[in-house]
């Protein structure tokens, strides 16, 4: 593990990132108090995206889906 202060971390950020990528932990300190730990994160496995149309036929969009809302419903939305 390596410990550096904030100004040194600014000057050597690329090097510190490479060291973290190689598995080393880097502590960044301010006034001799560790404030940040720089380490490589594990790559999360990606899940395959779901296929479109898996719920086809389970829901039908009504023909008046995009018609104007009634005054009562608009009032409910506006808190009247």
Phi and psi restraints in degrees (range 20) as a CNS / XPLOR table:
assign (resid 1 and name C) (resid 2 and name N)
       (resid 2 and name CA) (resid 2 and name C) 1.0 -116.8 20.0 2
assign (resid 2 and name N) (resid 2 and name CA)
       (resid 2 and name C) (resid 3 and name N) 1.0 142.3 20.0 2
assign (resid 2 and name C) (resid 3 and name N)
       (resid 3 and name CA) (resid 3 and name C) 1.0 -120.4 20.0 2
assign (resid 3 and name N) (resid 3 and name CA)
       (resid 3 and name C) (resid 4 and name N) 1.0 129.3 20.0 2
assign (resid 3 and name C) (resid 4 and name N)
       (resid 4 and name CA) (resid 4 and name C) 1.0 -133.8 20.0 2
assign (resid 4 and name N) (resid 4 and name CA)
       (resid 4 and name C) (resid 5 and name N) 1.0 157.1 20.0 2
assign (resid 4 and name C) (resid 5 and name N)
       (resid 5 and name CA) (resid 5 and name C) 1.0 -87.0 20.0 2
assign (resid 5 and name N) (resid 5 and name CA)
       (resid 5 and name C) (resid 6 and name N) 1.0 170.6 20.0 2
assign (resid 5 and name C) (resid 6 and name N)
       (resid 6 and name CA) (resid 6 and name C) 1.0 -60.4 20.0 2
assign (resid 6 and name N) (resid 6 and name CA)
       (resid 6 and name C) (resid 7 and name N) 1.0 -45.4 20.0 2
assign (resid 6 and name C) (resid 7 and name N)
       (resid 7 and name CA) (resid 7 and name C) 1.0 -65.4 20.0 2
assign (resid 7 and name N) (resid 7 and name CA)
       (resid 7 and name C) (resid 8 and name N) 1.0 -37.3 20.0 2
assign (resid 7 and name C) (resid 8 and name N)
       (resid 8 and name CA) (resid 8 and name C) 1.0 -68.0 20.0 2
assign (resid 8 and name N) (resid 8 and name CA)
       (resid 8 and name C) (resid 9 and name N) 1.0 -37.2 20.0 2
assign (resid 8 and name C) (resid 9 and name N)
       (resid 9 and name CA) (resid 9 and name C) 1.0 -64.3 20.0 2
assign (resid 9 and name N) (resid 9 and name CA)
       (resid 9 and name C) (resid 10 and name N) 1.0 -38.8 20.0 2
assign (resid 9 and name C) (resid 10 and name N)
       (resid 10 and name CA) (resid 10 and name C) 1.0 -61.4 20.0 2
assign (resid 10 and name N) (resid 10 and name CA)
       (resid 10 and name C) (resid 11 and name N) 1.0 -42.5 20.0 2
assign (resid 10 and name C) (resid 11 and name N)
       (resid 11 and name CA) (resid 11 and name C) 1.0 -73.3 20.0 2
assign (resid 11 and name N) (resid 11 and name CA)
       (resid 11 and name C) (resid 12 and name N) 1.0 -28.2 20.0 2
assign (resid 11 and name C) (resid 12 and name N)
       (resid 12 and name CA) (resid 12 and name C) 1.0 -119.6 20.0 2
assign (resid 12 and name N) (resid 12 and name CA)
       (resid 12 and name C) (resid 13 and name N) 1.0 26.6 20.0 2
assign (resid 12 and name C) (resid 13 and name N)
       (resid 13 and name CA) (resid 13 and name C) 1.0 -56.9 20.0 2
assign (resid 13 and name N) (resid 13 and name CA)
       (resid 13 and name C) (resid 14 and name N) 1.0 -46.0 20.0 2
assign (resid 13 and name C) (resid 14 and name N)
       (resid 14 and name CA) (resid 14 and name C) 1.0 -59.8 20.0 2
assign (resid 14 and name N) (resid 14 and name CA)
       (resid 14 and name C) (resid 15 and name N) 1.0 -44.9 20.0 2
assign (resid 14 and name C) (resid 15 and name N)
       (resid 15 and name CA) (resid 15 and name C) 1.0 -62.7 20.0 2
assign (resid 15 and name N) (resid 15 and name CA)
       (resid 15 and name C) (resid 16 and name N) 1.0 -42.0 20.0 2
assign (resid 15 and name C) (resid 16 and name N)
       (resid 16 and name CA) (resid 16 and name C) 1.0 -66.5 20.0 2
assign (resid 16 and name N) (resid 16 and name CA)
       (resid 16 and name C) (resid 17 and name N) 1.0 -36.4 20.0 2
assign (resid 16 and name C) (resid 17 and name N)
       (resid 17 and name CA) (resid 17 and name C) 1.0 -64.0 20.0 2
assign (resid 17 and name N) (resid 17 and name CA)
       (resid 17 and name C) (resid 18 and name N) 1.0 -43.5 20.0 2
assign (resid 17 and name C) (resid 18 and name N)
       (resid 18 and name CA) (resid 18 and name C) 1.0 -61.9 20.0 2
assign (resid 18 and name N) (resid 18 and name CA)
       (resid 18 and name C) (resid 19 and name N) 1.0 -40.0 20.0 2
assign (resid 18 and name C) (resid 19 and name N)
       (resid 19 and name CA) (resid 19 and name C) 1.0 -66.0 20.0 2
assign (resid 19 and name N) (resid 19 and name CA)
       (resid 19 and name C) (resid 20 and name N) 1.0 -39.5 20.0 2
assign (resid 19 and name C) (resid 20 and name N)
       (resid 20 and name CA) (resid 20 and name C) 1.0 -66.0 20.0 2
assign (resid 20 and name N) (resid 20 and name CA)
       (resid 20 and name C) (resid 21 and name N) 1.0 -39.1 20.0 2
assign (resid 20 and name C) (resid 21 and name N)
       (resid 21 and name CA) (resid 21 and name C) 1.0 -62.6 20.0 2
assign (resid 21 and name N) (resid 21 and name CA)
       (resid 21 and name C) (resid 22 and name N) 1.0 -29.8 20.0 2
assign (resid 21 and name C) (resid 22 and name N)
       (resid 22 and name CA) (resid 22 and name C) 1.0 -83.7 20.0 2
assign (resid 22 and name N) (resid 22 and name CA)
       (resid 22 and name C) (resid 23 and name N) 1.0 2.0 20.0 2
assign (resid 22 and name C) (resid 23 and name N)
       (resid 23 and name CA) (resid 23 and name C) 1.0 109.0 20.0 2
assign (resid 23 and name N) (resid 23 and name CA)
       (resid 23 and name C) (resid 24 and name N) 1.0 -6.6 20.0 2
assign (resid 23 and name C) (resid 24 and name N)
       (resid 24 and name CA) (resid 24 and name C) 1.0 -82.8 20.0 2
assign (resid 24 and name N) (resid 24 and name CA)
       (resid 24 and name C) (resid 25 and name N) 1.0 142.7 20.0 2
assign (resid 24 and name C) (resid 25 and name N)
       (resid 25 and name CA) (resid 25 and name C) 1.0 -92.3 20.0 2
assign (resid 25 and name N) (resid 25 and name CA)
       (resid 25 and name C) (resid 26 and name N) 1.0 138.6 20.0 2
assign (resid 25 and name C) (resid 26 and name N)
       (resid 26 and name CA) (resid 26 and name C) 1.0 -122.1 20.0 2
assign (resid 26 and name N) (resid 26 and name CA)
       (resid 26 and name C) (resid 27 and name N) 1.0 124.0 20.0 2
assign (resid 26 and name C) (resid 27 and name N)
       (resid 27 and name CA) (resid 27 and name C) 1.0 -100.8 20.0 2
assign (resid 27 and name N) (resid 27 and name CA)
       (resid 27 and name C) (resid 28 and name N) 1.0 132.6 20.0 2
assign (resid 27 and name C) (resid 28 and name N)
       (resid 28 and name CA) (resid 28 and name C) 1.0 -109.2 20.0 2
assign (resid 28 and name N) (resid 28 and name CA)
       (resid 28 and name C) (resid 29 and name N) 1.0 127.4 20.0 2
assign (resid 28 and name C) (resid 29 and name N)
       (resid 29 and name CA) (resid 29 and name C) 1.0 -117.8 20.0 2
assign (resid 29 and name N) (resid 29 and name CA)
       (resid 29 and name C) (resid 30 and name N) 1.0 153.0 20.0 2
assign (resid 29 and name C) (resid 30 and name N)
       (resid 30 and name CA) (resid 30 and name C) 1.0 -125.3 20.0 2
assign (resid 30 and name N) (resid 30 and name CA)
       (resid 30 and name C) (resid 31 and name N) 1.0 122.1 20.0 2
assign (resid 30 and name C) (resid 31 and name N)
       (resid 31 and name CA) (resid 31 and name C) 1.0 53.1 20.0 2
assign (resid 31 and name N) (resid 31 and name CA)
       (resid 31 and name C) (resid 32 and name N) 1.0 45.3 20.0 2
assign (resid 31 and name C) (resid 32 and name N)
       (resid 32 and name CA) (resid 32 and name C) 1.0 65.5 20.0 2
assign (resid 32 and name N) (resid 32 and name CA)
       (resid 32 and name C) (resid 33 and name N) 1.0 18.3 20.0 2
assign (resid 32 and name C) (resid 33 and name N)
       (resid 33 and name CA) (resid 33 and name C) 1.0 -117.0 20.0 2
assign (resid 33 and name N) (resid 33 and name CA)
       (resid 33 and name C) (resid 34 and name N) 1.0 119.1 20.0 2
assign (resid 33 and name C) (resid 34 and name N)
       (resid 34 and name CA) (resid 34 and name C) 1.0 -60.4 20.0 2
assign (resid 34 and name N) (resid 34 and name CA)
       (resid 34 and name C) (resid 35 and name N) 1.0 131.0 20.0 2
assign (resid 34 and name C) (resid 35 and name N)
       (resid 35 and name CA) (resid 35 and name C) 1.0 -121.2 20.0 2
assign (resid 35 and name N) (resid 35 and name CA)
       (resid 35 and name C) (resid 36 and name N) 1.0 -25.6 20.0 2
assign (resid 35 and name C) (resid 36 and name N)
       (resid 36 and name CA) (resid 36 and name C) 1.0 -140.7 20.0 2
assign (resid 36 and name N) (resid 36 and name CA)
       (resid 36 and name C) (resid 37 and name N) 1.0 139.8 20.0 2
assign (resid 36 and name C) (resid 37 and name N)
       (resid 37 and name CA) (resid 37 and name C) 1.0 -111.8 20.0 2
assign (resid 37 and name N) (resid 37 and name CA)
       (resid 37 and name C) (resid 38 and name N) 1.0 122.1 20.0 2
assign (resid 37 and name C) (resid 38 and name N)
       (resid 38 and name CA) (resid 38 and name C) 1.0 -102.1 20.0 2
assign (resid 38 and name N) (resid 38 and name CA)
       (resid 38 and name C) (resid 39 and name N) 1.0 116.8 20.0 2
assign (resid 38 and name C) (resid 39 and name N)
       (resid 39 and name CA) (resid 39 and name C) 1.0 -148.4 20.0 2
assign (resid 39 and name N) (resid 39 and name CA)
       (resid 39 and name C) (resid 40 and name N) 1.0 159.9 20.0 2
assign (resid 39 and name C) (resid 40 and name N)
       (resid 40 and name CA) (resid 40 and name C) 1.0 -76.5 20.0 2
assign (resid 40 and name N) (resid 40 and name CA)
       (resid 40 and name C) (resid 41 and name N) 1.0 135.9 20.0 2
assign (resid 40 and name C) (resid 41 and name N)
       (resid 41 and name CA) (resid 41 and name C) 1.0 -92.5 20.0 2
assign (resid 41 and name N) (resid 41 and name CA)
       (resid 41 and name C) (resid 42 and name N) 1.0 149.9 20.0 2
assign (resid 41 and name C) (resid 42 and name N)
       (resid 42 and name CA) (resid 42 and name C) 1.0 -75.4 20.0 2
assign (resid 42 and name N) (resid 42 and name CA)
       (resid 42 and name C) (resid 43 and name N) 1.0 142.1 20.0 2
assign (resid 42 and name C) (resid 43 and name N)
       (resid 43 and name CA) (resid 43 and name C) 1.0 -72.4 20.0 2
assign (resid 43 and name N) (resid 43 and name CA)
       (resid 43 and name C) (resid 44 and name N) 1.0 128.0 20.0 2
assign (resid 43 and name C) (resid 44 and name N)
       (resid 44 and name CA) (resid 44 and name C) 1.0 -80.0 20.0 2
assign (resid 44 and name N) (resid 44 and name CA)
       (resid 44 and name C) (resid 45 and name N) 1.0 137.7 20.0 2
assign (resid 44 and name C) (resid 45 and name N)
       (resid 45 and name CA) (resid 45 and name C) 1.0 -67.1 20.0 2
assign (resid 45 and name N) (resid 45 and name CA)
       (resid 45 and name C) (resid 46 and name N) 1.0 139.5 20.0 2
assign (resid 45 and name C) (resid 46 and name N)
       (resid 46 and name CA) (resid 46 and name C) 1.0 -91.3 20.0 2
assign (resid 46 and name N) (resid 46 and name CA)
       (resid 46 and name C) (resid 47 and name N) 1.0 140.5 20.0 2
assign (resid 46 and name C) (resid 47 and name N)
       (resid 47 and name CA) (resid 47 and name C) 1.0 -93.7 20.0 2
assign (resid 47 and name N) (resid 47 and name CA)
       (resid 47 and name C) (resid 48 and name N) 1.0 145.5 20.0 2
assign (resid 47 and name C) (resid 48 and name N)
       (resid 48 and name CA) (resid 48 and name C) 1.0 -65.6 20.0 2
assign (resid 48 and name N) (resid 48 and name CA)
       (resid 48 and name C) (resid 49 and name N) 1.0 143.1 20.0 2
assign (resid 48 and name C) (resid 49 and name N)
       (resid 49 and name CA) (resid 49 and name C) 1.0 -70.9 20.0 2
assign (resid 49 and name N) (resid 49 and name CA)
       (resid 49 and name C) (resid 50 and name N) 1.0 143.7 20.0 2
assign (resid 49 and name C) (resid 50 and name N)
       (resid 50 and name CA) (resid 50 and name C) 1.0 -66.8 20.0 2
assign (resid 50 and name N) (resid 50 and name CA)
       (resid 50 and name C) (resid 51 and name N) 1.0 151.2 20.0 2
assign (resid 50 and name C) (resid 51 and name N)
       (resid 51 and name CA) (resid 51 and name C) 1.0 -78.3 20.0 2
assign (resid 51 and name N) (resid 51 and name CA)
       (resid 51 and name C) (resid 52 and name N) 1.0 146.5 20.0 2
assign (resid 51 and name C) (resid 52 and name N)
       (resid 52 and name CA) (resid 52 and name C) 1.0 -72.7 20.0 2
assign (resid 52 and name N) (resid 52 and name CA)
       (resid 52 and name C) (resid 53 and name N) 1.0 147.4 20.0 2
assign (resid 52 and name C) (resid 53 and name N)
       (resid 53 and name CA) (resid 53 and name C) 1.0 87.1 20.0 2
assign (resid 53 and name N) (resid 53 and name CA)
       (resid 53 and name C) (resid 54 and name N) 1.0 10.1 20.0 2
assign (resid 53 and name C) (resid 54 and name N)
       (resid 54 and name CA) (resid 54 and name C) 1.0 -66.4 20.0 2
assign (resid 54 and name N) (resid 54 and name CA)
       (resid 54 and name C) (resid 55 and name N) 1.0 -25.3 20.0 2
assign (resid 54 and name C) (resid 55 and name N)
       (resid 55 and name CA) (resid 55 and name C) 1.0 -105.6 20.0 2
assign (resid 55 and name N) (resid 55 and name CA)
       (resid 55 and name C) (resid 56 and name N) 1.0 20.8 20.0 2
assign (resid 55 and name C) (resid 56 and name N)
       (resid 56 and name CA) (resid 56 and name C) 1.0 -57.6 20.0 2
assign (resid 56 and name N) (resid 56 and name CA)
       (resid 56 and name C) (resid 57 and name N) 1.0 132.4 20.0 2
assign (resid 56 and name C) (resid 57 and name N)
       (resid 57 and name CA) (resid 57 and name C) 1.0 88.2 20.0 2
assign (resid 57 and name N) (resid 57 and name CA)
       (resid 57 and name C) (resid 58 and name N) 1.0 -11.2 20.0 2
assign (resid 57 and name C) (resid 58 and name N)
       (resid 58 and name CA) (resid 58 and name C) 1.0 -83.7 20.0 2
assign (resid 58 and name N) (resid 58 and name CA)
       (resid 58 and name C) (resid 59 and name N) 1.0 -19.6 20.0 2
assign (resid 58 and name C) (resid 59 and name N)
       (resid 59 and name CA) (resid 59 and name C) 1.0 -142.7 20.0 2
assign (resid 59 and name N) (resid 59 and name CA)
       (resid 59 and name C) (resid 60 and name N) 1.0 136.2 20.0 2
assign (resid 59 and name C) (resid 60 and name N)
       (resid 60 and name CA) (resid 60 and name C) 1.0 -118.0 20.0 2
assign (resid 60 and name N) (resid 60 and name CA)
       (resid 60 and name C) (resid 61 and name N) 1.0 126.4 20.0 2
assign (resid 60 and name C) (resid 61 and name N)
       (resid 61 and name CA) (resid 61 and name C) 1.0 -72.6 20.0 2
assign (resid 61 and name N) (resid 61 and name CA)
       (resid 61 and name C) (resid 62 and name N) 1.0 124.3 20.0 2
assign (resid 61 and name C) (resid 62 and name N)
       (resid 62 and name CA) (resid 62 and name C) 1.0 -66.6 20.0 2
assign (resid 62 and name N) (resid 62 and name CA)
       (resid 62 and name C) (resid 63 and name N) 1.0 152.0 20.0 2
assign (resid 62 and name C) (resid 63 and name N)
       (resid 63 and name CA) (resid 63 and name C) 1.0 -63.5 20.0 2
assign (resid 63 and name N) (resid 63 and name CA)
       (resid 63 and name C) (resid 64 and name N) 1.0 -25.8 20.0 2
assign (resid 63 and name C) (resid 64 and name N)
       (resid 64 and name CA) (resid 64 and name C) 1.0 -95.9 20.0 2
assign (resid 64 and name N) (resid 64 and name CA)
       (resid 64 and name C) (resid 65 and name N) 1.0 24.8 20.0 2
assign (resid 64 and name C) (resid 65 and name N)
       (resid 65 and name CA) (resid 65 and name C) 1.0 -54.0 20.0 2
assign (resid 65 and name N) (resid 65 and name CA)
       (resid 65 and name C) (resid 66 and name N) 1.0 -43.0 20.0 2
assign (resid 65 and name C) (resid 66 and name N)
       (resid 66 and name CA) (resid 66 and name C) 1.0 -104.6 20.0 2
assign (resid 66 and name N) (resid 66 and name CA)
       (resid 66 and name C) (resid 67 and name N) 1.0 18.7 20.0 2
assign (resid 66 and name C) (resid 67 and name N)
       (resid 67 and name CA) (resid 67 and name C) 1.0 -77.1 20.0 2
assign (resid 67 and name N) (resid 67 and name CA)
       (resid 67 and name C) (resid 68 and name N) 1.0 158.5 20.0 2
assign (resid 67 and name C) (resid 68 and name N)
       (resid 68 and name CA) (resid 68 and name C) 1.0 -60.6 20.0 2
assign (resid 68 and name N) (resid 68 and name CA)
       (resid 68 and name C) (resid 69 and name N) 1.0 148.1 20.0 2
assign (resid 68 and name C) (resid 69 and name N)
       (resid 69 and name CA) (resid 69 and name C) 1.0 -78.0 20.0 2
assign (resid 69 and name N) (resid 69 and name CA)
       (resid 69 and name C) (resid 70 and name N) 1.0 153.9 20.0 2
assign (resid 69 and name C) (resid 70 and name N)
       (resid 70 and name CA) (resid 70 and name C) 1.0 -71.3 20.0 2
assign (resid 70 and name N) (resid 70 and name CA)
       (resid 70 and name C) (resid 71 and name N) 1.0 161.7 20.0 2
assign (resid 70 and name C) (resid 71 and name N)
       (resid 71 and name CA) (resid 71 and name C) 1.0 -61.9 20.0 2
assign (resid 71 and name N) (resid 71 and name CA)
       (resid 71 and name C) (resid 72 and name N) 1.0 -34.0 20.0 2
assign (resid 71 and name C) (resid 72 and name N)
       (resid 72 and name CA) (resid 72 and name C) 1.0 -65.5 20.0 2
assign (resid 72 and name N) (resid 72 and name CA)
       (resid 72 and name C) (resid 73 and name N) 1.0 -45.7 20.0 2
assign (resid 72 and name C) (resid 73 and name N)
       (resid 73 and name CA) (resid 73 and name C) 1.0 -66.0 20.0 2
assign (resid 73 and name N) (resid 73 and name CA)
       (resid 73 and name C) (resid 74 and name N) 1.0 -42.4 20.0 2
assign (resid 73 and name C) (resid 74 and name N)
       (resid 74 and name CA) (resid 74 and name C) 1.0 -60.6 20.0 2
assign (resid 74 and name N) (resid 74 and name CA)
       (resid 74 and name C) (resid 75 and name N) 1.0 -40.7 20.0 2
assign (resid 74 and name C) (resid 75 and name N)
       (resid 75 and name CA) (resid 75 and name C) 1.0 -62.6 20.0 2
assign (resid 75 and name N) (resid 75 and name CA)
       (resid 75 and name C) (resid 76 and name N) 1.0 -38.7 20.0 2
assign (resid 75 and name C) (resid 76 and name N)
       (resid 76 and name CA) (resid 76 and name C) 1.0 -62.4 20.0 2
assign (resid 76 and name N) (resid 76 and name CA)
       (resid 76 and name C) (resid 77 and name N) 1.0 -41.5 20.0 2
assign (resid 76 and name C) (resid 77 and name N)
       (resid 77 and name CA) (resid 77 and name C) 1.0 -66.4 20.0 2
assign (resid 77 and name N) (resid 77 and name CA)
       (resid 77 and name C) (resid 78 and name N) 1.0 -34.9 20.0 2
assign (resid 77 and name C) (resid 78 and name N)
       (resid 78 and name CA) (resid 78 and name C) 1.0 -91.1 20.0 2
assign (resid 78 and name N) (resid 78 and name CA)
       (resid 78 and name C) (resid 79 and name N) 1.0 1.9 20.0 2
assign (resid 78 and name C) (resid 79 and name N)
       (resid 79 and name CA) (resid 79 and name C) 1.0 76.7 20.0 2
assign (resid 79 and name N) (resid 79 and name CA)
       (resid 79 and name C) (resid 80 and name N) 1.0 28.0 20.0 2
